[in-house]
């Protein structure tokens, strides 16, 4: 097992509640190394983190590991089977109101 895969496995298994369901597939092509991560449904939020901050941090650390081994390492996190993409209220603002309606809601 390569250093990048060992590192990712250690970090992810330390984060999740169901470490037995962690699956990492490593592929190498002309673009570099791609690590594809699959975890249990209940652990997806822990791996991604609030606003994706945990996933961003893991990706940053993987790039550092890759630099030490003279390779480019990327991480892909698979959506669990049967899950639906989440829609956050702040990501989809209500644009159906007119300016007058929005001003009335503010009660100025």
Secondary structure, DSSP 8 states (H G I E B T S, - for coil): --HHHHHHHHHHHHH-S-GGG-EEEEEEETTEEEEEEE--GGGHHHHH-GGGHHHHHHHHHHHHHHHHTTS-EEEEE---TT------GGGS----S-HHHHHHHHT-
